[in-house]
Amino acid sequence: MQVQDWNPVDIPPKSHFFMDLFRVINETTQEIVDFNYERYQGQLEKDDLETIIKGENVASEDIYWNIWVKDPRVRGIHERHRHEGHIVIYFIVVGENSDPLKFQAHIDWNRKSWHQPNIRIMYNNNFVEDCIDKI
């Protein structure tokens, strides 16, 4: 098991910082073309989109995941993680005048089905049912 040593993430009250539990990103040329083709619903031909996107050189050709926080590097979180398999992320949420909330995110992820991670939340040693609908 590989354990990462990350710094705590502080999100001040009434701030514009946000945190995604687990965010998967596909920066392949084909995915960017398909996304934009769908988005513009045929206003541009697919060949034209490919020419534009390849010309702009915007694709890293990478599929990765991250715990996404605005400017994550400042908080000690890597920009890109390529680990596949079973991933456990531990969260401790603390606030003024409250007890800490501790939970774990159990994630099964691989690049072949990159857009369908299996995410389960464990709280008080039990998995929370239907957690994705509540997050």
Secondary structure, DSSP 8 states (H G I E B T S, - for coil): ------------TT-S--EEEEEEEE--HHHHHHHHHHHTTTSS-HHHHHHHHHHHT-----EEEEEEESSGGGGT--S-B---EEEEEEEEE--TTS--EEEEEEEEE-GGGTT--EEEEEETTEEETTHHHH-
